[in-house]
Structures are given as C-alpha cells and as structure tokens.
Amino acid sequence: MWPIHHTAMVISSASSAIILVALVFASLIYLRGWRRMLGVSASTIPAWRVASFLFGMFLVWGALSSPLVAYDHDLLTVHMIQHLLLMTFAPALILMGEPLLAFWHGLPRFGNVVLSALFRHRLVQWFAHTLTRPALCWSVAALTLIGWHVPALFTFGMHSQVWHAVEQASFLGAGFLFWWPVIQPWPNVSTWAKWSVLLYLFLATLPCDILSGFLVFSDRVAYPVYFSMPRHLGFSVLEDQQCAAALMWTCVTLVYLVSAAIISTRLLSPRSFDRGDLAQSATRREPQRMEAV
C-alpha cells in the first residue's frame, strides 16, 4: 500500500491537471467566441475585457494548481491569498470579460439551440432571476466568508481533501454571485437603482472588517491546526494569523473602494464610462435566441 502522503500527492497532481485542462478549454471557447464576434462591430468585446477574462482564469489556476498550493496547509497567509484570488479578484476579472456573451458565440450551433431552449424555460428564468438578487448574492458571500473561517469548519476543511475542494469551490462560486450585481455582465438586466450598488459594496465590507479585526487584534491563535505545520518565512503561528488577516482587510477594502469609485464616476459621467453599448447592443441582437436573465 502506498503511503498516505504519496497517495495525496498523486491525487493533487491529477486534480491540478484536470483544473488546468478545464481552464484552458474554457479559455479556448471564449477566444473562439470573441474571434467570431470581431466581424460584428455592434457587439465586439474590447481587447481589455478579453485580457481581463484571461487574467482572471490565470488567477484561478494560481489559486488552485500553481506552486502556491504547496504552502496552503502550512501558512494561513497563503491560505488567505487563495481565498482572495478565488472570491475577490478572479471572479471580478472574469465577469468583466463578458464570458457568457463570448461563450454564446463560441459554442457550436447545436449548443446554441439547446441553451436557447433552456434559457427560455420559465423555471430557469425564475431561478436565474432569484439567484442574482443582490440581497441573496450578498448573503451567500458573507456566509461563505464567515462560515469557512469558523475554527471547527476551517479545521475540518484542512483535514479533508474533499471538503477542502468544496471550500475552494464555494469561495469561487460565492465570488461570482457577489460580483454579478456589481459588474452586471450580459445578459443581466438591472432592475434596481444603480446607486444601490454603492450601498451593496459598503455593506460587503462589514463581514470582512469583523473577521479581519478579530484575527488581527486577537492575542490567541484561532486555528491551532497550524501549530503542527512547518513554519516558513520566520513567522510564528500568531504572526502568520495577523499577516493573513491584515492582507485580507487591506485587499478587500481597496478592491471595494476602487469599484465604488469607478461606479460613482460612471454615475456622474454615464456617457464616458458606459459599458452598456456592448451589452445592450448584444442583447438586442440575441433576444430571439436567448432571454435576458
């Protein structure tokens, strides 16, 4: 029988390969759709959005399959970097790339026919509309953030590869849900006041502030599991905890602040920063094939 750690390494290598193949395949479908759209000037995705999507996919790979993963179980700081990449940075960058619009054009005709019929179904439309409500998106993101940092659940995820994968998937999924009302990619149709997104972002800082403040200023180690892990960079377990929390606090606050500033500028100068030219023109071209969510 192989040693347990050797088996874990084999499983980890296999999962990393699968993740890489999936990310590359999705990126190729995206690029195929983007190239097909180049001849349709009314709905062409700008190059900066393509770069945003690809960089977001790269960050997903960085969080799940890069050499960074080797230190995930040793340092809380690295663990927190993974969470930031999966929930804060990668989903925002991917959604800014208008992925559904590019995928729609990148799929073969058979796929378009199947998806068109699926998205016209009333139940699917109701589910999509409900799932992307700001209150639900905010709640899912907040519960995911706080829940997985409860010491008992955190330790449980550290001791189980399956649940650790579930944890990472939930962070990525919650990230997409959180950023959907903010970025509002195609085929989203906003039914709420645009200024409310600023309130949405402000409220989103509160769970992060509470968690980060507790971990930064606590004089006790919240996750004793790290006492049994190798130490790196000269950090004690408590210093590692404080560094991880400070990193999350700073990054999340800055990202939300920059997002709020961009949205405020767009509200004040809608003609200068209007992203609607792309999404609205594309939506007008596609209603016969796909209902807007």
C-alpha positions in Angstrom: 0.0 0.0 0.0 1.3 3.4 -0.9 2.0 5.9 1.9 -0.9 8.2 2.6 1.1 11.3 1.7 2.2 9.8 -1.6 -1.4 9.0 -2.5 -2.4 12.6 -1.6 0.3 13.9 -3.9 -0.9 11.7 -6.8 -4.5 12.9 -6.2 -3.3 16.5 -6.0 -1.3 16.3 -9.2 -4.3 14.7 -11.0 -6.7 17.4 -9.8 -4.3 20.1 -10.8 -4.0 18.6 -14.3 -7.8 18.4 -14.6 -8.2 22.0 -13.5 -5.6 23.2 -16.0 -7.3 21.4 -18.8 -10.7 22.8 -17.9 -9.4 26.3 -17.7 -7.6 26.1 -21.0 -10.6 24.5 -22.7 -12.9 27.3 -21.3 -10.4 30.0 -22.4 -10.3 28.5 -26.0 -14.1 28.5 -26.2 -14.0 32.1 -25.0 -11.4 33.1 -27.6 -13.3 31.3 -30.3 -16.4 33.3 -29.5 -14.5 36.5 -29.3 -13.0 36.0 -32.8 -16.4 35.2 -34.2 -17.7 38.4 -32.8 -14.9 40.5 -34.4 -16.9 40.8 -37.6 -20.0 42.1 -35.7 -18.9 45.5 -34.7 -22.0 46.2 -32.7 -21.3 43.6 -30.1 -17.5 43.1 -30.3 -15.9 42.6 -26.9 -13.0 45.1 -26.4 -9.5 43.7 -26.1 -9.1 44.9 -22.5 -12.1 42.7 -21.5 -10.5 39.7 -23.2 -7.3 40.4 -21.2 -9.4 40.7 -18.0 -11.0 37.3 -18.6 -7.8 35.5 -19.4 -6.0 37.1 -16.4 -8.9 36.0 -14.2 -8.6 32.5 -15.4 -4.9 32.6 -14.7 -5.6 33.7 -11.1 -7.9 30.7 -10.7 -5.1 28.5 -11.8 -2.8 30.3 -9.5 -5.1 29.7 -6.5 -5.8 26.0 -7.3 -2.9 24.5 -9.2 0.2 26.7 -9.0 3.2 26.1 -6.7 1.4 28.3 -4.2 -0.8 25.4 -3.3 2.1 23.5 -1.8 2.1 26.0 1.1 -1.6 26.2 1.6 -1.6 23.9 4.6 1.5 25.4 6.2 0.7 29.1 6.2 -2.6 30.9 6.9 -1.3 33.8 4.8 -1.1 31.6 1.7 -4.5 30.1 2.5 -5.9 33.6 2.7 -4.2 34.5 -0.6 -6.1 31.6 -2.2 -9.4 32.9 -0.8 -8.7 36.4 -2.1 -7.9 35.1 -5.6 -10.9 32.8 -5.7 -13.5 35.2 -4.2 -12.3 38.8 -4.7 -10.1 39.0 -7.8 -10.7 36.2 -10.2 -14.5 36.3 -10.4 -14.5 40.1 -10.9 -11.9 39.9 -13.7 -13.7 37.0 -15.4 -17.1 38.7 -15.3 -15.7 41.9 -16.7 -14.7 39.9 -19.7 -18.3 39.3 -20.6 -17.8 35.5 -20.5 -21.4 34.4 -21.3 -21.6 36.6 -24.4 -18.3 35.1 -25.7 -19.2 31.6 -24.8 -22.6 32.0 -26.5 -20.8 32.9 -29.8 -18.1 30.3 -29.2 -20.4 27.3 -28.8 -21.3 25.2 -31.9 -24.8 25.7 -33.3 -26.1 22.7 -31.5 -25.1 24.1 -28.2 -26.8 27.4 -29.0 -30.1 25.6 -29.9 -30.0 23.6 -26.6 -29.2 26.6 -24.5 -31.7 28.8 -26.2 -34.5 26.4 -25.4 -33.2 26.0 -21.8 -33.0 29.7 -21.1 -36.5 30.3 -22.5 -37.9 28.0 -19.9 -39.8 29.9 -17.2 -38.4 27.9 -14.3 -34.8 28.6 -15.5 -35.5 32.3 -15.9 -37.1 32.5 -12.4 -34.2 30.6 -10.9 -31.6 32.9 -12.6 -33.5 36.0 -11.6 -33.8 34.8 -8.0 -30.2 33.7 -7.7 -28.8 37.0 -8.9 -30.8 39.2 -6.5 -28.4 41.5 -4.6 -29.6 40.5 -1.2 -29.1 36.8 -1.9 -25.7 37.4 -3.5 -24.5 39.5 -0.5 -25.8 36.9 1.9 -24.2 33.9 0.2 -20.8 35.8 0.0 -21.0 36.8 3.7 -22.0 33.4 5.0 -19.3 31.7 2.9 -16.6 34.1 4.2 -17.6 33.8 7.8 -18.7 30.1 7.8 -15.4 28.7 6.4 -13.4 30.8 8.9 -15.2 29.3 11.9 -12.4 27.3 13.6 -14.3 24.0 13.5 -15.2 24.2 9.8 -11.7 25.6 9.0 -10.0 22.6 10.7 -12.4 20.2 9.1 -11.5 21.5 5.6 -7.8 21.3 6.4 -8.1 17.6 7.3 -10.1 16.5 4.3 -9.2 16.9 0.6 -12.7 16.6 -0.5 -14.1 19.2 1.9 -11.1 21.5 1.1 -12.1 21.3 -2.6 -15.7 22.1 -1.6 -14.4 25.1 0.4 -12.5 26.4 -2.6 -15.4 25.8 -5.0 -17.7 27.6 -2.6 -15.4 30.6 -2.5 -15.2 30.8 -6.2 -19.0 30.4 -6.7 -19.8 32.9 -4.0 -17.3 35.3 -5.7 -19.2 35.1 -9.0 -22.5 35.7 -7.2 -21.2 38.6 -5.2 -19.7 40.4 -8.2 -22.7 39.8 -10.5 -24.9 42.7 -9.2 -21.8 45.0 -9.3 -20.5 44.2 -12.8 -23.8 43.2 -14.3 -22.4 41.2 -17.3 -24.5 40.2 -20.3 -27.3 39.1 -20.3 -28.1 40.8 -16.9 -31.0 43.3 -16.9 -30.7 45.6 -13.8 -34.0 46.2 -12.0 -32.5 48.2 -9.1 -31.2 51.7 -8.8 -27.5 52.0 -9.8 -26.6 54.0 -6.7 -27.7 51.0 -4.5 -24.6 49.1 -5.7 -22.5 51.6 -3.6 -24.5 50.6 -0.5 -24.1 47.0 -1.5 -20.3 47.3 -1.6 -20.2 49.2 1.7 -22.2 46.6 3.4 -20.0 43.9 2.0 -17.0 45.4 3.9 -18.7 44.7 7.2 -18.2 40.9 7.4 -14.6 41.3 6.3 -14.0 44.0 8.8 -15.4 41.9 11.6 -13.4 38.8 10.7 -10.2 40.6 9.9 -10.4 42.8 13.0 -10.9 39.8 15.2 -7.9 37.9 13.7 -5.6 40.9 13.6 -6.1 42.1 17.2 -6.6 38.7 18.9 -3.7 37.6 21.1 -4.8 33.9 20.7 -4.3 31.6 17.7 -7.7 31.0 16.2 -6.6 27.9 14.2 -4.5 25.6 16.4 -4.0 23.2 13.4 -1.2 25.4 12.3 0.9 24.6 15.4 1.6 21.2 13.8 2.6 22.6 10.5 6.1 23.5 9.3 6.9 27.2 9.7 8.1 29.4 6.8 9.5 32.9 6.4 10.2 33.1 10.1 6.6 33.7 11.1 5.1 32.4 14.3 1.6 31.0 14.1 0.2 34.1 15.7 2.2 36.4 13.4 1.0 34.4 10.4 -2.6 34.8 11.5 -2.2 38.6 11.9 -0.5 38.9 8.5 -3.2 36.9 6.8 -6.0 39.0 8.4 -4.2 42.3 7.6 -3.8 41.2 4.0 -7.5 40.3 3.6 -8.5 43.5 5.3 -6.4 45.7 3.1 -7.0 43.9 -0.2 -10.8 43.7 0.2 -11.1 47.3 1.3 -9.1 48.6 -1.6 -10.9 46.5 -4.2 -14.3 47.5 -3.0 -13.2 51.2 -2.7 -11.8 51.2 -6.3 -15.0 49.5 -7.5 -17.2 52.1 -5.7 -15.1 54.9 -7.2 -15.5 53.6 -10.7 -19.2 53.2 -10.3 -19.5 56.7 -8.8 -17.6 58.1 -11.8 -19.9 56.2 -14.2 -23.0 57.5 -12.5 -21.7 61.1 -12.7 -20.4 60.7 -16.3 -22.5 57.9 -17.9 -21.5 58.7 -21.5 -17.8 58.5 -20.7 -17.9 55.2 -18.9 -21.0 53.5 -20.4 -20.4 49.8 -20.8 -24.0 49.4 -22.0 -23.1 49.9 -25.7 -21.7 46.4 -25.7 -24.2 44.6 -23.6 -27.3 46.5 -24.8 -26.4 46.0 -28.5 -25.7 42.4 -27.9 -28.9 41.9 -26.0 -30.8 43.5 -28.9 -29.2 41.1 -31.3 -29.8 38.0 -29.3 -33.4 38.2 -27.9 -34.7 35.7 -30.4 -32.2 33.2 -29.3 -31.7 33.8 -25.6 -33.9 35.5 -23.0 -32.1 38.1 -20.8 -31.6 36.9 -17.2 
